[in-house]
Each structure stands twice: as structure tokens, then as C-alpha cells.
Amino acid sequence: MPRRGKGILTMTDGASAMDRLLGSLAGAKRRGLPPVERWNPPFCGDLDMRITRDGTWFYLGTPIGRPALVKLFSSVLKREGDGYFLVTPVEKVGITVEDAPFQAVEMAVEGEGDGRRILFRTQVDDLVTVGPEHALRFERSRGDGVTPYVHVRRGLWARVTRALTYDLLALGEERGIDGEAQFGVAAGGLFHIVAPAAELGGEGGEA
């Protein structure tokens, strides 16, 4: 992540920032998600914290092994432009996100066609139902094939795992959109386009 103003925190400063962050959150009772979109505290530098492509959180190069702590941090994660921050009412620290901050690790499907309901659970137990507020998007790259993402909240997305990618694409169908055959997945009253049908040519998914 590029430096922003105060730059990368030293190990000592980073430990102090972590202590302050935990202190700010320690007394918070979970009553829904904190309103981080309304918090605009001063930026205090970048913390040596990283979320890898598989959704694992690292601090100082070591995986954070406490799921409850990861859930706590994920609840105060905020995206501004291309940057990701952990935010409290009094301070903001930058972290690195390699791809998407969340992983969609479970999927449930009900119904068919436009009325189909697709529910995802993330690795931090967010539950999202695909629809206007939680859209699907699909990225394609040479070698990686098709990679789906589902919007979780506030510009934060979850990358769908490899196993679920196959299950999700198995729900796909072709439809004519603006005179062109498109392959996509119907859910939540929308048709989520994967790619033009003529361009897929047997690509696989990867996550």
C-alpha cells in the first residue's frame, strides 16, 4: 500500500496504534455494524496488517489466529478510493488488502430464474443475499478464468472460493441482452452477467 502522509508506522508505533485500536473497540457491544461511514478521524499512518487473497489476516507477518479478533477488525474496515482503513471515532490506520477483504465460503440457493435467492456467508460470518444491494460481479483473466465477487457492504467485496465458483457458474444461463447472447446468473430479480457467451469458450473459475 502506498504511503499516505504519515507513512508506515514503526514496530513500536504500530504496537501502540494496535493497543489504541483495541482499546477503542474493547468496550463496544455488538449491536449491528459500527457506522464507520460517518466517522472521519485523523489518519495516523499505515499499520503492518495485511489481508491476503485467501482472506487470511496477518499482523506483523503473523496470521491473526483469533477469529473473534478478525471479526472485530472487519467490522470497522472502511474503503476510501483504493485504500483500506481500520477506523474508530478517534483515529484511522491504513492496512493492505491484496484482493478483496472477504471470502465467500458458503452458499445456499433457493428457487429458479429471476426469483432465485442466493445467500453467501463470509469467513467472518457476514450473511448477504444477492440482489440490488449485494450484486455479483465477475472478473476474467488469462489463466485465472472467471472469478466471482459479491458485494458485502460499503464498497467491500467478498471473493467467492474456487469450490463455490463452480457451483455458482452451474446456475448460469444464456440470455439475449441488447442483441447479444450473454452468459450470466439470475438471482435477486437481476441477471448478473458473467461474460458474452461467445467469449467464454470453456473457461473455468478460480479463487
Buried (B, 14 or more C-beta within 10 A) or exposed (E): BEEBEBEBBEEEBBBEBBEBBEEBBEEEEEEEBBEBEEBEBEBBBBBBBBBBEEBBBBBEEEEBEEEEBBBBBBBBBBBBEEBBBBBBBEBBBBBBBEBBBBBBBBBEBEEEEEEBEBBBBBBBEBEBBBBEEBBBEBBBEEEEBBBBBBBBBEEBBBBBBEEBBEBBBEBBEEBEEEEEEBBBBBBBEBBBBBBEBEEBEEBEBEB
